[in-house]
Amino acid sequence: MPDRYDTEYEIGQDNLRKFGMDVHNPVFWIASILILVFVIGTLLVPEAAKEAFDGSKGWSIDNFDWLFMVGGNIFVIFCLMLIIMPVGKVRIGGDDARPEFSTMSWFSMLFAAGMGIGLMFWSVAEPVAYYTEWYGSPFNTAGRTEEAAALAMGATMFHWGLHPWSIYAVVGLSMAYMTYSRGLPLTVRSTFYPLLGESTWGVAGHVIDTLAVLATIFGLATGIWCTAGGEWFEFFICNT
């Protein structure tokens, strides 16, 4: 088993424990304030918010769509390499560690958590939307054509195939390794310890964890409400 990192940080040392809660200071408060400001601001000025969301979405797609595509492929290649490389045989938790659940149980839990909400709706709605152009199409091609059908299925496979699972696997493995093999807190910032050292527990770490919380919250909100199909939330969230 790899040696645990020699750090002076104690798990939970920055946490606040009041009213039955155990929250990290300052990550919890900063993330909560930013989320409240975002939600309240969106509700108060919906038209301006929609314009800002549409603008930021368009700018991101125009400038960083290549990064998303390349990044997804890199994750897939990295996971495939782990299968054949010796490092892929490293056992999380040590040489004597054994899984708590069977392979089928793990598969069921991961599949339900990773695809549960979206798969029941968007795995069908997404290719249909791209093909029929009922909500526009990012492919710059006419709807209801063979080309549109091929591109729609290609995009759907990219979103629901090996690529998302590879992204989940890299994040999950990195956090699990740092926690159960290296003895660090189960947080996203811990995965940066080899790069940041003790700075991981300072401002840099707070920024990383805050961004992780925001990405998780808004990612879940988008998935849940877009799947629910509510017109109110579709206007504010699904269009972002």
C-alpha positions in Angstrom: 0.0 0.0 0.0 1.4 3.5 -0.8 2.6 5.6 2.1 0.2 8.2 3.4 1.1 11.8 2.8 2.8 13.5 5.6 0.6 16.5 6.1 -0.2 18.5 9.2 -3.8 18.9 8.1 -6.4 17.0 10.2 -9.6 16.0 8.5 -12.4 18.3 9.6 -10.2 20.8 11.4 -11.8 23.8 9.6 -15.4 22.5 10.0 -18.0 24.3 11.9 -20.3 22.2 14.0 -23.5 23.9 15.0 -27.2 23.2 15.0 -26.5 19.5 14.1 -24.6 20.5 11.0 -20.9 19.8 10.2 -19.9 22.2 7.4 -16.6 23.4 6.0 -15.6 26.9 6.6 -15.4 28.9 4.4 -16.4 26.7 1.4 -20.0 26.2 2.6 -20.7 29.9 3.2 -19.1 31.2 0.0 -20.8 28.6 -2.1 -24.2 29.2 -0.4 -24.0 32.9 -0.9 -23.0 32.6 -4.6 -25.9 30.2 -5.2 -28.4 32.5 -3.5 -27.2 35.5 -5.4 -27.4 33.6 -8.6 -31.0 32.3 -8.0 -32.3 35.6 -6.5 -30.7 37.6 -9.3 -32.2 35.3 -12.0 -35.7 35.6 -10.5 -35.5 39.4 -10.1 -34.3 40.1 -13.6 -35.2 37.1 -15.8 -34.8 38.8 -19.1 -31.3 40.2 -18.4 -30.4 36.8 -16.8 -31.5 34.9 -19.9 -29.5 37.3 -22.1 -26.4 36.8 -20.0 -26.9 33.0 -19.9 -27.3 32.9 -23.7 -24.3 35.1 -24.2 -22.1 33.1 -21.9 -23.3 29.8 -23.4 -22.6 31.0 -27.0 -19.2 32.3 -26.0 -18.2 29.1 -24.3 -19.3 27.0 -27.3 -17.6 29.2 -29.8 -14.3 29.3 -28.0 -14.1 26.1 -26.0 -16.1 23.4 -27.9 -12.8 21.9 -29.1 -11.5 21.7 -25.5 -14.6 19.8 -24.5 -14.3 17.3 -27.3 -10.6 16.8 -26.9 -10.9 16.6 -23.2 -13.5 13.9 -23.4 -11.4 11.8 -25.7 -8.4 12.2 -23.5 -10.4 10.9 -20.5 -11.4 7.8 -22.6 -7.8 7.1 -23.7 -6.6 7.6 -20.1 -9.1 5.1 -18.7 -8.2 2.5 -21.4 -4.5 2.9 -20.6 -5.3 2.3 -16.9 -6.7 -1.1 -17.9 -3.4 -2.3 -19.5 -0.8 -0.4 -17.5 0.6 -1.8 -14.2 -0.7 1.2 -12.3 -4.2 0.0 -13.1 -3.7 -2.9 -10.7 -3.2 -0.6 -7.7 -5.9 -1.6 -5.2 -7.8 1.3 -3.6 -7.4 1.1 0.2 -4.4 -1.2 0.2 -3.4 -4.6 -0.9 -5.7 -6.3 1.6 -8.7 -4.2 0.9 -11.8 -5.9 -0.5 -14.9 -4.3 -2.1 -17.9 -3.9 0.2 -20.4 -4.7 -2.6 -20.4 -7.1 -5.5 -19.5 -6.0 -9.0 -23.2 -6.1 -10.1 -24.2 -4.0 -7.1 -21.6 -1.5 -7.9 -22.6 -1.4 -11.5 -26.2 -0.9 -10.6 -25.5 1.9 -8.2 -23.1 3.7 -10.5 -25.5 3.4 -13.5 -28.5 4.7 -11.5 -26.5 7.6 -10.0 -24.7 8.5 -13.2 -27.5 8.1 -15.7 -30.7 7.7 -13.7 -32.6 10.9 -14.3 -31.2 11.9 -17.7 -31.2 8.5 -19.3 -35.0 8.1 -18.8 -35.6 11.2 -20.8 -32.7 12.8 -22.6 -31.2 9.7 -24.1 -34.3 9.7 -26.4 -35.2 13.4 -26.4 -31.7 14.5 -27.3 -31.3 12.7 -30.6 -34.9 13.4 -31.6 -34.3 17.1 -30.8 -31.2 17.3 -32.9 -32.8 15.4 -35.8 -36.1 17.3 -35.9 -34.6 20.7 -34.8 -37.5 21.3 -32.5 -35.2 23.3 -30.3 -32.6 24.2 -32.9 -29.5 22.2 -33.8 -25.8 22.8 -33.1 -24.7 21.0 -36.3 -25.5 23.6 -38.9 -27.3 21.0 -41.0 -30.9 20.7 -42.1 -33.2 18.7 -39.9 -34.9 15.4 -40.8 -32.1 14.4 -43.1 -29.7 11.4 -43.1 -26.8 13.7 -42.1 -28.9 15.1 -39.2 -29.7 11.6 -38.1 -26.1 10.5 -38.1 -24.9 13.6 -36.3 -27.7 13.4 -33.7 -26.8 9.8 -32.9 -23.1 10.7 -32.8 -23.7 13.5 -30.3 -25.9 11.2 -28.2 -23.2 8.5 -28.0 -20.7 11.1 -27.0 -22.9 12.3 -24.2 -24.1 8.9 -23.0 -21.4 6.4 -24.0 -17.8 5.9 -22.9 -16.9 9.6 -22.6 -19.1 10.6 -19.6 -18.3 7.3 -17.8 -14.5 8.0 -18.3 -14.9 11.5 -16.8 -16.8 10.0 -13.8 -14.1 7.3 -13.4 -11.2 9.7 -13.4 -12.7 12.0 -10.8 -14.0 9.1 -8.7 -10.7 7.1 -8.8 -8.6 10.2 -8.0 -10.7 11.1 -5.0 -10.9 7.5 -3.8 -7.1 7.0 -4.1 -6.3 10.1 -2.2 -8.7 9.3 0.5 -8.5 5.6 1.1 -4.8 5.1 0.0 -3.2 8.4 1.0 -5.4 9.4 4.0 -6.5 12.8 2.8 -10.1 14.2 3.1 -12.7 13.1 0.6 -12.7 16.4 -1.3 -11.8 17.5 -4.8 -9.0 19.6 -3.5 -7.2 16.5 -2.2 -6.6 15.3 -5.7 -4.4 18.4 -6.2 -2.2 17.7 -3.2 0.7 16.3 -5.3 0.7 19.6 -7.2 -0.1 22.1 -4.5 1.3 20.5 -1.4 0.2 22.2 1.9 -1.3 25.0 -0.2 -4.1 22.6 -0.8 -5.6 23.5 2.5 -5.4 27.2 1.9 -7.1 29.7 -0.5 -6.3 27.6 -3.6 -8.1 24.6 -2.0 -11.0 26.7 -1.0 -11.4 27.9 -4.6 -11.2 24.4 -6.0 -13.8 23.0 -3.6 -16.1 26.0 -4.1 -16.1 25.6 -7.8 -16.7 21.8 -7.3 -19.8 22.6 -5.2 -21.2 25.1 -7.7 -20.6 22.8 -10.6 -22.3 19.9 -8.8 -25.3 22.0 -7.6 -26.0 23.6 -11.0 -25.3 20.4 -12.8 -27.8 18.5 -10.7 -30.4 21.4 -11.0 -30.1 21.4 -14.8 -30.5 17.6 -15.0 -33.5 17.4 -12.7 -35.5 20.4 -13.9 -34.7 19.9 -17.6 -35.9 16.4 -17.3 -39.0 17.5 -15.4 -39.7 19.8 -18.3 -41.2 22.6 -16.3 -41.6 25.7 -18.5 -40.5 28.1 -15.7 -37.3 26.3 -14.9 -36.7 25.4 -18.5 -36.7 29.1 -19.3 -34.2 29.9 -16.6 -32.0 26.8 -16.5 -32.4 24.6 -19.5 -31.5 27.6 -21.8 -28.2 28.1 -20.0 
